[in-house]
Amino acid sequence: MMGITGDKQHQFMFFNLEDYVPKEHFLRLVQKEVDFSFVYEKVQHLYSPRGRKSVDPALLMKMLLVGYLFGIPSERKLEEEVQMNLAYRWFLGLELSDHIPDHSTLSQNCRRRFKDSTIFQEIFDYIVTMCIEKGLVTGEVIVTDSTHIKASASKNHAEKRTVDKRPSEYFEKLEEEAKRLEQERQAQRDAEGKKNGGN
């Protein structure tokens, strides 16, 4: 008898992300070895005690770390990847029903909240340094198509990540991509304005 999968898209169910992230997943090692709580103290002076709550700054840093470690080349692509990847969501502490920070939120925090300070880059560099010190990431810059390698074929050795960009180079790449997208949007707005003005 032929099995036919019915529509199950709208079923309600209990879903625990913890159960769906493999025990040996690299981000579990990062979560275990790196304490991100220092971020709050470092950026406290940049936030007003009043007003609407911001996106968690440690979450923003963790999200950018995911992009850096897994070679995700733009903030827009990073938003999409976090939307789809259960391990990324788990690492960020986001449930399936939680809103993913928009790519523009990442951009605006870098460009507005932290614009007159090097604190954002300093925090990110420190996080990457912690990953290197814990043996999670290799510190040398390499030129390769791959963004990761196995440190050893032995089951007793944990996976390491080898990144092909320094943290500052990664941020520069994100900035270039954000500017390119903004120029495209502006050109589209200008074209639509001319079209509407001609009617």
Buried (B, 14 or more C-beta within 10 A) or exposed (E): EEEEEEEEEEEEEEEEBEEEBEEEBBBBBBBEBBEBEBBEEBBEEBEEEEEEEBBBBBBBBBBBBBBBBBBBBBBBBBBBBBEEBBBBBBBBEBEEEEEBBEBBBBBBBBEEBBEEEEBBBEBBBBBBEBBBEBEBBBEEEEEEEEBBEEBEEEEEEBBBBBBBBBBEEBBEBBBEBBEEBEEEEEEEEEEEEEEEEEE
